[in-house]
């Protein structure tokens, strides 16, 4: 059976790119430049994340990179989460590495660290990291976190990433949560997500107006 990569390599677009690469020096130069930049970004990421990988190794977790599929965060949550949170708090890592650490905590068992991640979200001043924290909180949120989600949405200073909390509010908030999301259909930052989430509800249950 062919792999996905092999199938894509036979596509008309891939074949046209291969033809251009072979015949057009300027196109080849541009492709090589982009690829070189990509390699440099990967190398820089690996170098910056080395302290995290070394600490994980000392804790008995040997992985080649932060994004590897071989790291089961849920299985090792009580080892991984405290370490990742320590590095996130430090503010010493580049944004892309910090983003990676935050995103790896977007997993079921990380819910037990809700308070710690919430505190980081509320105090973080780097917008890139703050958005990542909002994304992780939206994934690990459960019904018990409903009031925190509402508080986030009602705090204008937290910015546009608050729209990520509308989905768990809608899911866990019952009628109250649905009413809240409906009320945000005219919000300048959250109207698209609010409208998308409530489109079927409004059609089927006009009483929610």
C-alpha positions, 0 to 999 in steps of 0.5 A, spaced: 500 500 500 502 506 498 504 511 503 500 518 503 507 521 501 508 517 495 500 518 493 502 526 494 508 525 490 504 523 484 499 529 484 499 533 478 501 539 483 507 535 485 510 533 478 509 540 476 513 543 482 518 537 480 519 540 473 520 547 475 525 545 480 529 541 475 528 547 469 527 554 472 534 556 476 530 562 480 524 557 482 530 552 484 533 558 488 527 560 492 525 553 494 532 552 496 532 558 500 525 556 504 528 550 505 534 552 508 530 557 513 526 551 515 532 547 517 535 553 521 528 554 524 528 547 526 535 547 528 534 553 533 528 550 536 532 544 538 538 547 541 533 552 545 529 546 547 535 542 549 535 544 557 528 541 557 529 535 554 535 534 558 531 535 564 526 530 562 532 525 561 534 526 568 527 524 570 527 518 566 523 520 559 528 520 553 525 523 547 528 526 541 524 533 541 518 536 544 513 534 539 515 527 538 509 522 538 513 518 543 511 522 549 505 520 552 503 526 556 497 523 560 501 517 562 507 522 565 503 528 567 505 528 574 512 529 571 511 533 565 507 538 567 511 541 573 517 541 569 513 544 563 510 549 567 516 551 571 519 553 564 513 557 562 513 561 568 521 562 567 520 566 561 527 564 558 525 560 552 523 563 545 516 563 544 516 557 539 519 553 544 514 555 550 508 555 545 510 547 544 510 546 552 504 549 553 500 546 547 503 539 549 499 540 556 493 540 552 491 533 554 486 530 558 490 529 565 493 536 565 486 538 567 489 537 574 493 543 573 488 547 571 489 552 577 496 553 575 495 554 568 490 559 569 494 563 573 499 563 568 494 565 563 492 571 567 499 574 568 502 572 562 504 578 558 507 575 552 501 575 547 503 569 543 504 565 550 498 567 552 494 565 546 497 558 547 495 558 554 488 560 552 488 554 547 490 549 552 485 551 557 479 551 552 481 544 551 482 541 558 476 545 561 471 541 564 464 542 567 467 544 574 471 550 570 465 553 568 465 559 572 472 560 570 471 560 563 465 565 564 470 570 568 475 569 562 470 571 557 467 577 561 474 580 562 475 584 556 483 585 558 484 578 556 483 580 549 481 576 542 483 569 544 477 569 549 473 566 543 477 559 545 473 559 551 466 559 548 466 552 545 467 549 552 462 554 555 457 552 550 458 545 552 458 545 559 454 551 561 447 548 560 442 553 558 446 559 561 452 557 557 448 557 551 445 564 553 451 567 554 454 565 547 448 567 544 449 574 547 456 574 544 454 574 537 454 581 536 461 582 540 466 585 535 472 580 537 467 573 538 461 574 534 464 569 528 465 563 533 459 565 537 454 565 531 457 559 528 456 555 535 449 557 536 447 557 528 443 551 529 440 552 536 437 559 534 434 555 528 431 550 532 429 553 538 427 561 537 426 561 544 433 563 546 433 569 542 
